[in-house]
Amino acid sequence: MITVPRYIVTGGAGFIGSNFIRLLLTERPSCKVVNLDLLTYAGNLANLRDIAGDPRYELIRGDVCDRDLLNSLCGEPAAVLIHFAAESHVDRSIAGPDPFLRTNVQGTQCVLEAARVGRVDRVLVVSTDEVYGSIPPGERATEDFPVRPSSPYSASKAAGDLLAIAYFGTFELPVLVTRCGNNFGPYQFPEKLIPLMITHAIQGRDLPLYGDGLNVRNWIHVEDHCRALLTLLEKGSAGEVYNISAGVELTNREVVDAILAELAGDPSRIRYVADRPGHDRRYALDATKLRVHTGWMPRHDFRPALAATVAWYVENKEWWSAILAGEHRKFYDAWYGQRLAAVARPIRPA
């Protein structure tokens, strides 16, 4: 008998998670996907509206700190678990660190423990390049680079990474950790740089840019990131950390200028604002290990991919306008009520 692969995805209603689920259902058509998401402010069911009725897909609204729920999900055989669920906005972590510690540290430990005692074949913990802190000019961080987080967000992610590595060393849990740079693409919550600037430019608003705008970030299209994750699930080695990077390093000002060029926007609308505390100057990743071990290569060039992203936001104003107005929460409430009324495949609430 052929066992149908079962994927448990935490945080699958977020930006990267929703793109991963969509890729997974396309690339692995015989799979089953369970999406565990608490649907906090950045979780948006509209991100997955097109697959909501797919019989291969199930949504469970729940918390990654709910041990009983996690144990029930991980108790079924032939499963792999991809852990996206996280508080991820640096500014929010500075304003209030507590949710970041709960979700990114305690939540990750709960996921790892449920996988350890359950019947999970592989666990992938999705992390960030921000755990390395600011990288000096001329250098790129390999997986052995010291972990030096600069914000409550990156510190909480670093703690989750170390827990995952410890679970491999102590319990031989088949877990691996990935660290990626800044993603961009469709369905990104509009508090992040690229969708923030696109939506502000479309609305004719000023474009707020931290400091002098010369902070450097690694940029990768979300689909390339998701393909790297799927590749590592199938080809990566347990107990290892893998950097994911398309090798694109740009200043924030260069990114904003490129967005304005796509929209024929006015550069005079850029407004430099006070820098945030502990703002890392430069992120730079060395992804040689990933490419050598798996053969993965990015498929998207930055400028055409950015142009397509800008076009997506122009064409999907309804999606991001609903977020700005809080309407995506109403969409969830309506959808949730419909699912509770259905006999087949009801949503399981938290």
N, C-alpha and C positions, 0 to 999 in steps of 0.2 A: 504494500500500500504506500502511495506517495503522500508524505506529510506536507500540507500547505504551510509555508512559512508564516509565522505570526509576528508582527512587529508591534511593540508597545512604544508609543511615542509620547513623552511628557512635554507639555507646552506646545502642542501641535496646532493651536489656534493663533499662535504668534507669527511673526514675519518669517523667520527661517524655518520653523517647524511646519507651517502650512505649505511652504514651497517644497519642503522635503516630502511631505505626505503626497502631494500631487505628483512629484517625480516618482516616488515609490510605486504608486498605483499604475503609473504609465510604464515604468521600466520592469516591474515585477508583477505582471497582471494576475498571477495566481495567488498573490499574497493576501493576508488579512491584516488590517491596521486598526489598532485600538488607540484612540487619541485621548489621553488623560490631561485635562486642562482645567484650572480653577476659574478661568475666564475673568481675570482681573482686568484692569483698565486697558492693557495692551492686547488682551486676548479678544479676538473678533471672529465670530462665526461667519461673517460675510467673507472672510478670507477663504473659506472652504464651501461657500454656497453651492458651487458647481458640482461638488461630490457628496453633498449632504445625504442624498438618497442612494448612494452606491452601496450595494449589499456587502461589499468587501470592507466597508468603513463603519466604525462605531465610535461615537463620542461619549465619553464619560466625564461629567463635570466633577472634579475632585481635586484634593490637595495632595501634593507630593509629601506632605508631612503626615498624611493619614496612613498609618502603618497597616491597619486592617485592610483597607482598600488596596494598597500596594501588594500585600501578601496574596490577596485573592487573584489579582491580575497576574502575578508572577508564579502562581501555583499551577498554571496550566502549561503543558509541555510545548516543545518546539517554538520557543519564543526568543526574540532578541529585543533589547530595550535600548532606545535612543533617548538620552536625557537632555532635552532642550530647556525645560522649565527653569526660569531664572528671572529675578529682578535684574534689569540690565542697563538702566539709565544712570550715568555717573552723577549728574546733577541731583537726581532724586536721592541717591545714596549719601550725598553730602548733606542734604536737607534733613534726611531721616534714615540712618543706617539700619535700624532694627529689622525691617522687612527683608533686607538683603542678607542679613545673618540667618534669619529663619529659613528663607527659601533656598538660598544658595549654599548654605553649610548644612543646616539640619535636614533640609529637604533632600540634598544629595546623599547624606548618610542614610536616610530612610530608604531611598531608592536602592542604594548599594546593599543594604541589609536585606531588603525584600528579595533582591536578585540572588543574594547568597543562600538564603534558606529556601528559595523557590526553585523553579525548573527553567531558568533562563540560560540560554546557550552562550550569549555574548551581551556585554553592556558597553555602550559608547557614551562617554560623558563629553558634552560639547562645551568647550571653554573659549577663552579669548586671549589675544596677544597682549592685552593690557596687564596680565599678570607679570610680564617681564619689566614693566615700568618703562621709563624713557630710555631709548637706545642711543648711544653716542654716535655722532656722525661717522660714516665710513664703516660701521659695523652692522651686522644683521644677527638677530637672535636665533641660535639653533635651539633644539630641545634641551640642551644641557646648560643653556644660559641661566644665570641666577634669577630666581623669582624675587622681584622687588616691586610689589604693587604700591600704587600711589593714592588710591582712593578706597573708601569702604567697599565699593562695588568690586574693584579688582582684587582686593584682599579677600573678600568672601569667595570669589571664584577660585583664587589660588588655594584657599582652604579646601574647597570641594575637590580640586585636582589632587591634592595631597591625600585626601581621604580615599579617593579612587585608587591611587597608586599603593596606598597602605593595604587596601582590601585585596589587591593582587598579591602583595608580598606576604600577608598574613594568612589569608584564606584561599589563595589561588583563584580568586574570582576572575573569570575571563573578561577583564575590563580594559579598555584603552581610552585615552584622553586626546582630544583634538583642540588645538588653539589656532584660531583664525583671526584675520584682520577685519576691517570694516566692510560689511556687506552692503549692497545696494540692489534695487530691483523692485518689482511690483509687490504691493501689500505691506510695505514698511510703514510702521507707525510714524505719523508726521511730527514727532518730537526729535527724530534723528536728523543729521545734517542735510543729507540730500533731499528727502521728502519735505523737510521744513523749508528749505530754500526754494524748492519748486513751487510748493503751495503758496508761499508768501509772494513769490514773483507773479504767479497767476492772478493773485488777488490784488496786485499793485501795492503790496505792503513793503516796508523796509526789511532788509535782510540782515539780521543781527549776527555778527561774526566775532568770536572771542579774540581778545588780545590784538595781536598784529596780523592774525590770519595765516601765520607761517608755520603752524603746527603741522607735522607731516604724518600721514596715515597710509596704511596699506589698504588698497581697495580691491574688492573681488565681487563679481556678480553672484547673486545668491544661488543661482542654478549651478555654477561651478563649485561653490562650497558644498551644496547638497550632493553633487556627484562624487566629490571627494569623500564625503561621509559614507555614502553607499559603497564606494570602492574599499574604504578601510574596514567596514563591517565584514566584507568578504575576503579581503586580502591582508589586513593589518594584523600585527602580532599583539597578543594580550600582554598587558603590563607595560606597554610602550606609550609614549607621548608623540604626537605627530603635529607639526606645524602645517597649516594650510595657507598658501599665499599664491596669488597670481603674479607677484613681483611688481605690482604697480604702486609706486610711492609718489604721492602728490600732496602739496600743501592744501589746507582748507580753502585758501583764496583761489588757488588754481581750479579746484572743484567748483566753487561758486561761479567763477568766471566762465567755466565750460557750460554750466547750467544756463547762465544768462545768455550765452551765445546761442544756445538751442532755442531759447524763447524770445530772442531779440529784445532782451531786457536791458534796463538802464543800470550800469554799474554804479551810478551815483546813489542808488538806493541802498548800497551796502553801508551798514553802520557798525563801526567797531565798538564793542562793548567791553566792560571790565572783565578781565580774565577770571576763570573759576579757580578756586584754590587747588594746588597740586596738579595743575594741568600738564600732563606729559608732553614734552616737546616733539618727540619723534617715536613712531613705532616702525619697526622693520623686521620682517621675518625671513628666515632661511628655510625653505620648504624642500630642500634637496632630499631629505630622508623619505618624504612622502613620494616624490617623483621616482626615486631609485627603487624603492621597495614595491611600488604598486603600478608604476607607469602612468599615473594620473597626470593630465595636463589640462589647464584651463581652455575653454572653448570660446570665451567671450573677450574681445578686445575692449578696452575701457571706453573709448569715445563712442563707438557705435552702440555699445550696451547702455551707456549713459543717455544717448539720444533716444533709444527705445524706452528707457525708464521714464524720461521726461514725457514722451508721447503717451505712455500708459497713464500717468497722472493727469495729463490734459484730457484724455479720453474717459477717465474714470473719476471725474470730479464728484459724482454722487457718492462714491465710496469714501473719499477722505472728507468730504463736507459733512457726512453723517457722523464721522468720528469727531470732528471739531464741534459738532452740535450735540454730541452724546447720543445720537440716534442709534448707533450700533448696539447699545445696551437694550433698546426697545426691540430690535431685531432678535436678539437672543431670547428675550422674554416670550415673544410670540412663537418662535421656533420651539422653545422648550415646552410650552404648553401644548403644541401640536404633537410633539413626541410623547408626552405623558399620556395623551389621549389615544395613541396608537397601541395596538396590542403587540404587533411585531417590533422587535428590536427597540424597546423603549430606552430612552436615555437614563442612565443611572446617576442620580444627583449626588452631590457631596453629602 
